[in-house]
Amino acid sequence: MTALAKTYSFTAGTAIVAAQVNENFDDVVDWATNAPTLSKAGSVTTVSGQLSVTEAATFSDQIYLNGSNQWIQYEGSSSDAHETFITATNATADRTITFPDATGTVALTSDITSPTWNDVNNILTNSVFN
């Protein structure tokens, strides 16, 4: 962990308000003790650049992606040159994709094969119509 540094600038002849110094000091202590609070409820905190979270992150509401390069990226169990990306096309209206409450694998359209005559024959032979 890099050392924490805090610089205060004061203009000569102005009052130094202890409450402001104490509040800033409390923020630094929070970061040093790994219990930081970035903002109050209902306010917005902006992080410019990259934000790296090395443990589990919990979100209590929506996650909003904005910009021209929106995706969710999974590295996998080993850090290498291969990742999995989840992205969406530019929406022309509000869309909702709902995953079922079930365990399984999401199939791709490329996984769908054309039925063969044997498949059709088996369906007809074993159907309830016989």
SESEVO-161147 format. One record per residue: x, y, z of N, C-alpha, C, CB in turn; residue in one letter. Coordinates in steps of 0.001 Angstrom, whole numbers, padded with zeros to 6 digits, always signed. Glycine has a CB too. Example, Ala and Ser with C-alpha at 12.3 -4.5 7.8 and 13.67 -1.06 7.14 Angstrom:
BEGIN
+013190-005690+007800+012300-004500+007800+013200-003300+007800+011308-004473+009046A;+012850-002250+007080+013670-001060+007140+012900+000030+007870+014084-000598+005725S;
% end
This chain:
BEGIN
+000858-001170+000000+000000+000000+000000+000901+001229+000000-000975+000000+001229M;+000530+002204-000808+001310+003432-000828+000984+004272+000399+001042+004229-002118T;+001917+005104+000768+001723+005969+001938+000647+006995+001642+003043+006674+002335A;-000150+007286+002640-001168+008318+002504-000523+009684+002681-002309+008112+003530L;-000947+010606+001855-000413+011967+001961-001568+012941+001866+000649+012255+000853A;-001549+013935+002697-002581+014977+002689-001877+016308+002810-003628+014779+003847K;-002189+017217+001896-001580+018540+001913-002660+019576+002171-000838+018834+000583T;-002409+020455+003085-003331+021541+003381-002693+022842+002933-003693+021585+004894Y;-003473+023686+002289-002994+025005+001883-003840+026052+002583-003050+025182+000332S;-003176+027037+003166-003883+028096+003867-003379+029439+003367-003701+027971+005400F;-004276+030382+003311-003921+031736+002901-003640+032560+004145-005051+032383+002046T;-002547+033289+004106-002176+034118+005260-003305+035073+005608-000881+034906+004977A;-003572+035190+006878-004593+036115+007352-005986+035529+007403-004610+037311+006494G;-006173+034276+006971-007496+033658+007034-007562+032706+008209-007823+032918+005724T;-008757+032464+008672-008951+031579+009823-008831+030123+009392-010324+031832+010483A;-008225+029329+010228-008165+027891+010011-009279+027288+010845-006754+027288+010391I;-010213+026650+010178-011372+026091+010858-011050+024654+011252-012646+026157+009956V;-011009+024414+012544-010625+023100+013056-011548+021997+012549-010626+023113+014574A;-012831+022297+012397-013782+021280+011953-013408+020770+010566-015215+021844+011945A;-012933+021663+009671-012544+021236+008330-011305+020351+008381-012288+022453+007433Q;-010334+020717+009173-009122+019910+009301-009473+018553+009895-008065+020632+010176V;-010320+018534+010918-010708+017278+011542-011459+016374+010563-011569+017547+012772N;-012343+016950+009749-013093+016168+008773-012146+015545+007753-014142+017046+008065E;-011207+016313+007260-010235+015782+006309-009373+014702+006955-009350+016908+005764N;-008976+014932+008204-008181+013943+008922-008975+012646+009094-007745+014495+010295F;-010266+012777+009424-011115+011596+009566-011187+010815+008261-012522+011998+010017D;-011261+011514+007122-011288+010835+005824-010014+010042+005603-011480+011846+004691D;-008875+010635+005928-007584+009953+005765-007514+008739+006691-006405+010925+006057V;-007973+008879+007921-007964+007764+008865-008872+006645+008362-008409+008233+010269V;-010042+006996+007827-010944+005982+007274-010249+005163+006192-012207+006641+006704D;-009550+005845+005292-008843+005133+004226-007729+004272+004809-008266+006127+003198W;-007037+004767+005784-005918+004020+006373-006403+002790+007134-005110+004924+007310A;-007602+002842+007687-008130+001715+008459-009044+000832+007616-008886+002222+009681T;-009058+001074+006315-009846+000266+005373-011341+000336+005628-009403-001170+005436N;-011839+001450+006100-013268+001624+006302-013726+002939+005676-013615+001588+007803A;-013398+003166+004389-013740+004462+003804-015206+004567+003403-012875+004721+002603P;-015734+005758+003472-017047+006079+002947-016822+007109+001853-018023+006612+004071T;-017228+006778+000634-016950+007669-000490-017944+008807-000611-016936+006888-001763L;-019182+008595-000213-020159+009667-000319-021356+009367+000566-020600+009861-001775S;-022184+010360+000707-023416+010196+001473-024496+009631+000570-023871+011539+002095K;-025512+009033+001143-026633+008508+000372-027248+009620-000473-027695+007884+001306A;-027538+009299-001710-028172+010265-002600-027197+011163-003328-029114+011103-001832G;-025915+011099-003003-024934+011922-003703-024164+011057-004692-023966+012606-002702S;-023393+011693-005545-022643+010996-006588-021162+011133-006313-022990+011546-007990V;-020430+010042-006431-018982+010054-006331-018430+009674-007697-018470+009082-005212T;-017549+010474-008234-016963+010220-009544-015522+009769-009374-017040+011479-010440T;-015181+008680-010024-013808+008183-010033-013309+008334-011457-013711+006682-009534V;-012324+009184-011664-011734+009339-012988-010635+008311-013145-011185+010777-013202S;-010537+007716-014320-009534+006675-014524-010112+005323-014196-008290+006937-013676G;-009270+004399-013807-009694+003037-013538-009912+002823-012049-008669+002045-014071Q;-010915+002032-011736-011194+001635-010352-010957+000134-010274-012672+002017-009908L;-010100-000289-009394-009786-001702-009242-010309-002182-007897-008259-001953-009365S;-011133-003219-007922-011659-003828-006703-011102-005242-006658-013247-003820-006668V;-010341-005571-005634-009667-006867-005584-010411-007911-004765-008294-006696-005025T;-011507-007532-004157-012338-008483-003430-013777-008290-003889-012205-008296-001879E;-014715-008983-003284-016108-008912-003689-016649-007496-003564-016947-009867-002860A;-017444-007096-004529-018111-005794-004498-019611-006038-004407-017753-004931-005762A;-020273-005289-003571-021711-005413-003401-022372-004126-003865-022075-005725-001928T;-023379-004262-004712-024132-003115-005196-025564-003268-004715-024065-002996-006756F;-026111-002217-004139-027451-002324-003575-028533-001835-004533-027527-001546-002288S;-028140-001422-005709-029124-000967-006693-028557-001199-008079-029489+000537-006487D;-028981-000447-009031-028598-000643-010425-027130-000337-010690-029452+000214-011310Q;-026590-000979-011711-025268-000652-012235-025509-000019-013600-024319-001935-012329I;-024975+001153-013808-025218+001893-015047-023910+002030-015811-025833+003292-014755Y;-023888+001550-017049-022726+001690-017912-023036+002769-018941-022357+000333-018602L;-022111+003680-019126-022327+004787-020060-021062+004972-020881-022705+006109-019306N;-021208+005347-022114-020050+005580-022969-020109+004720-024213-018763+005308-022211G;-019068+004792-025013-019070+004077-026290-018470+002671-026179-018303+004878-027326S;-017788+002342-025103-017178+001021-024921-017745+000359-023673-015634+001133-024820N;-018985-000090-023762-019645-000683-022606-019601-002200-022699-021098-000195-022498Q;-019019-002838-021689-019046-004284-021607-018699-004721-020200-018083-004908-022621W;-019035-005939-019914-018607-006580-018672-017568-007609-019094-019827-007243-017870I;-016430-007604-018448-015310-008462-018830-014969-009424-017706-014082-007620-019198Q;-014875-010708-018036-014470-011740-017094-013083-012240-017477-015496-012909-017068Y;-012171-012228-016535-010808-012706-016791-010762-014229-016781-009829-012138-015745E;-011484-014854-015901-011407-016301-015748-010542-016660-014554-010857-016953-017019G;-010286-017943-014384-009542-018393-013208-008049-018141-013320-009785-019857-012979S;-007548-017887-014540-006126-017569-014693-005980-016302-015527-005355-018751-015351S;-005082-015452-015105-004845-014197-015812-004005-014497-017050-004136-013148-014889S;-004650-014368-018205-003951-014643-019455-004496-013715-020550-004111-016143-019864D;-004238-014041-021782-004646-013187-022904-006085-013437-023340-003721-013405-024081A;-006838-014274-022609-008190-014642-023033-009203-014227-021977-008286-016158-023300H;-010219-013493-022407-011285-013037-021522-012638-013321-022175-011132-011521-021202E;-013686-013246-021383-015057-013338-021877-015706-011976-021681-015865-014470-021141T;-016341-011475-022732-016986-010164-022691-018491-010330-022861-016413-009230-023789F;-019246-009565-022105-020693-009490-022294-020987-008062-022726-021493-009887-020978I;-021676-007929-023846-021991-006612-024377-023372-006650-025015-020921-006154-025400T;-023906-005514-025343-025206-005416-026008-025080-004443-027176-026322-004954-025011A;-025938-004618-028149-025955-003691-029271-026631-002394-028835-026683-004311-030496T;-026499-001372-029654-027111-000077-029356-028634-000228-029377-026645+001012-030379N;-029265-000044-028246-030714-000247-028129-031487+000857-028835-031128-000311-026657A;-032576+000481-029474-033476+001449-030095-034701+001710-029229-033908+000961-031471T;-034798+000973-028128-035864+001160-027140-035391+000477-025854-037259+000564-027646A;-036072+000730-024741-035729+000048-023500-035959-001446-023674-036558+000599-022311D;-034997-002246-023291-035072-003699-023434-034774-004358-022091-034083-004201-024522R;-035368-005505-021852-035091-006283-020654-034800-007716-021067-036279-006221-019651T;-033693-008248-020592-033357-009651-020800-033411-010294-019426-031936-009838-021491I;-034237-011313-019280-034428-011958-017993-033889-013373-018051-035910-011958-017592T;-032989-013703-017134-032492-015064-017030-033440-015840-016129-031030-015099-016482F;-033700-017108-016466-034626-017898-015636-034020-018224-014281-035011-019195-016353P;-034885-018520-013337-034464-018947-012007-034163-020440-012080-035562-018633-010921D;-033053-020761-012730-032685-022157-012943-031184-022242-013153-033448-022763-014152A;-030638-023408-012899-029233-023659-013159-029109-024296-014530-028607-024561-012062T;-028122-023861-015276-027923-024431-016604-026993-023563-017416-029254-024597-017329G;-026914-023861-018685-026048-023149-019605-026898-022364-020582-025111-024118-020348T;-026527-021130-020829-027220-020314-021820-026719-020750-023191-026982-018771-021580V;-027610-021176-024054-027232-021650-025382-027131-020482-026354-028242-022687-025895A;-026221-020609-027287-026069-019624-028347-026836-020095-029570-024576-019392-028687L;-027215-019169-030441-027929-019571-031646-027072-020508-032489-028338-018339-032467T;-025746-020406-032403-024876-021323-033145-024940-022743-032588-023434-020821-033115S;-025499-022922-031381-025662-024256-030803-026894-024975-031349-025755-024158-029290D;-027766-024249-032036-028992-024831-032565-028660-025513-033889-030106-023745-032750I;-028954-026797-033968-028679-027543-035195-029980-027875-035896-027887-028830-034894T;-029885-028080-037180-031062-028480-037952-031368-029939-037659-030841-028256-039478S;-032643-030271-037502-032974-031675-037230-032710-032543-038464-034452-031807-036790P;-032296-033759-038207-032094-034720-039288-033374-035537-039460-030870-035649-038997T;-033435-036326-040531-034606-037172-040742-034758-038163-039590-034500-037923-042085W;-033640-038662-039039-033714-039577-037899-034325-038893-036682-032322-040114-037553N;-034003-037623-036474-034593-036878-035348-036098-036772-035523-033968-035465-035231D;-036530-036411-036722-037964-036253-037005-038657-037602-036870-038195-035661-038429V;-038061-038645-037397-038643-039986-037326-038771-040438-035871-037787-040992-038126N;-037743-040175-035045-037821-040542-033626-038918-039782-032903-036490-040288-032942N;-039087-038512-033223-040144-037715-032590-041507-038283-032972-040040-036217-033008I;-041695-038576-034271-042979-039088-034712-043249-040500-034165-043037-039093-036235L;-042207-041300-034095-042360-042679-033619-042675-042697-032122-041077-043499-033907T;-042087-041808-031372-042271-041824-029921-043278-040780-029429-040945-041600-029240N;-044048-040225-030309-044963-039159-029919-046227-039747-029288-045324-038286-031138S;-047002-038884-028703-048251-039286-028067-049332-039585-029102-048730-038199-027110V;-049050-039304-030381-050042-039521-031416-050071-040953-031887-049785-038614-032573F;-049113-041773-031466-049094-043191-031893-049830-044054-030925-047671-043700-032042N;
% end
